[in-house]
Amino acid sequence: MTVAVTAVYDAVMSAETDFHAAARLLAEGDARAAAERLRAVVSAGGLAPGFEAEARYLLGRALGASGDRDGMALEWSLVPALDAAAERRLPLLTAEEFESVAQAALDELPQELLDELNGVGIIIEDRPSPEMAADGIDPRILGLYHGVPMNVRSASFGAPYADTIHLFRANLERVCATREQLAAQIRVTVLHETAHFFGYSEGQLRSMGLA
């Protein structure tokens, strides 16, 4: 190897070593030490988009765990664009197939529940926007319900509620290896976010196998 190539190789290996060390520190509960390691990783520069996305995502988690919500939001706001830049493979499902699977999951619900969902907008996007991530939304979240759950609504409130369910296609694709896995994960995510509309908690959804 030339001196320049050797230097680049050493820098990459050092960044990967620091990343894995930080992941261990975070798993052990030392979020501040993990954040320090990860700050060194992302400040080094010259990182591949996929690796930088992983490092900034983990840094956001470490900052959030150590109480720095603003720092978490800043790092997470950079992740969607890095994830998009790192994409290489073709989608497992076309946009039309994805929408069809999501609709089939909704069609499993009883008609009376579908009637309640009639005013809820269902939006399919690739991933959360940088603005959503900057507000503290996990940039790799699979789905999101935004609104006021039915069980806490005020009967005296006259204006309509603006409820939306977001499905993040690129994030769902990211965690699945096959078309079958993706279809199953879409179904779970649709039912999970729909259940939030009806007021179910994360604990209840875990007990139902929807988390």
N, C-alpha and C positions, 0 to 999 in steps of 0.2 A: 504493500500500500504506500501511496505517497503521503507526505506529512499532512497535507490538507485533508485527504480522505480519512486518514487515521484520526485526525482531530474531530471531524464530523461524526465518525463512528463512536468515538469515546463520549462525545456529547450526548448522542442518542442513548447509549447504554446508561450513562449517568442519569439522564432524565427518566428512563424506564425504571431504574433502580429506586430513584426517589419516589416515583409514582407508586410503586408496589409497597414501599416502606410507609408511605402516607396512608395507603388503603389499610394496612395492618394497624397503624396508629388509630385511625378512625374507628375501625372495628373494635379496638380495645378501649375506646372511650376517650382517647386523648385528641379531641378535635382541634385544639389550638396548635399542637405540634404537627398534626397532619396538615393544617392550613399553611404553616410555615414551609414545610417541605414542598407543597404544591405551588406556593407562590414562586419558589425558586424554579420549579419546572416551567411554569407558563411565562416567566420573565426571561427565560433563556433565549426564546425566539427560534425561528427556523423549524418549528414542529410541523409534522404532517397534520392536515386538518382533522383526521379521525382521532389521532392521539391527543391533539390539543383540545378537542371536544370532550374527550374522556377526562382529561386533567382539569379543565374548567368546570365540568359538571361535578366532579368529586370535590373540587375546591369550594364550589357553592354549597355542597352538602356539609362540608367541614365548617365553613363560616356560619351557616345556619345553626349547626349544632353548638357552636361556641357563642351564639347570641348576636352575631353580626348579620342582621337581616338585609341591610342595605348592600353589604359586600356580597352576600349570597345572590341577591337580585341582579347585581351588576355582572357577576360571572355567568349566571344563567342566561342573561339577555344575549350573550355572545354564542351560546351553544347551538341554537337553531340553525344559524347560518353555517357554522362549522360542520354540523351533522349533514346539512344539505350538500356542502362541498365534498364531503367524504363519501357520498352515495356512489355505488358502482354497479350494483346488480339491477337487473330489470325487476319491476314489481311482480309479486307472486299473483296478484289479481289485478285485472283492469279496473278502471274507475267504475265502469258499469257493473262488473261482478262484485266489487266491494259494496256498492250501494244495494245490490240485490241481496247480499248476505245480511246486511244491516236491516233491511226491510223484513226479511224472513224472521229475524230475531224479534222484531216488533210484533209481527203477526202471531207470535206464540202467545201474546198476552190476551186475556179475556176482553171481549168487546167493551165492557164497562170501563176497563182501565184505558183502552185505546181512546174512548170518548173523552176521558179526562186529559189525555195527552194531545188532544186535537190542536190546542193552541201553542204547543211547545215546538220551537224551531229546532230541527236537527241539522247540524252543520258538519260537513266533512271537509277537513283541512289536512294538509300534510303534517303540520306540527304547530305547537303554539307559536304565536308571533313573538318577536323580541319584546314588544310592549307587554304582552302577557307574562313572559318570563321575568321582565323587570319588575312586575307587580308581585313576584314571588311564586308564580305558577311553575311547577316542575316542567322544564322544557322537554322532558321525555315521558310525560304523562300520556297514557293511552286514550283517556277520555275525560270529559269534564262536564258536570252539570252546573249551570249558572242560573240562579234564580232563588225563589222563596219556596221551600218545600211545602207541600199541601198541609202537613200536620201543624205548621206554625203560622199559617195565614190568618189574617183577621177577617172575619165575616163582614165587618163594617167598612173595610177598605174597598172603595168603589172602582178605582182605576184598574185596568188590566195588568197582570203581572207579565213581565218580559222574561220568560223562561227559555233557555236554550240548552241543548245537549250537543257537545262537540265531540267528534270522533277524529283522532289524529292518525291519518292513514300511514304516513311514513314511520311514525313511532310504533304502530302496530306491526307493520312489516318488519321493523328492525328486530323485534323479539321473537319472530317466527321463522322457521326454516322451510316449511312446506305450505302448500295451499290449504291443506286440511287443518294444520295448526292455526293458520291465520283465520280461517273461517270460524274455528272454535273460539278463538280469542276475540274476534269481532262480536260474536254472540254474547260472550260473557260481559264484554265492555258495554254493549248496548243495554243489557239487562241491569248491569251495575248502575249505570248513570240514570236509567229510568227509575230504578228503585230509590235513588237519592231524591228524585222529584216527589216520590210518594212519602218521603220522610224516613227511610231506613238508614240506620247508622252503619259505619264501617264494620263494627263488631257484628251486627246482625247479618251483613252481607257476607262476612267471612264464614259464619255458621251455615249460610245457605250455599256456600261454594261459589260465590260470585265476587270474590276479592282475591 
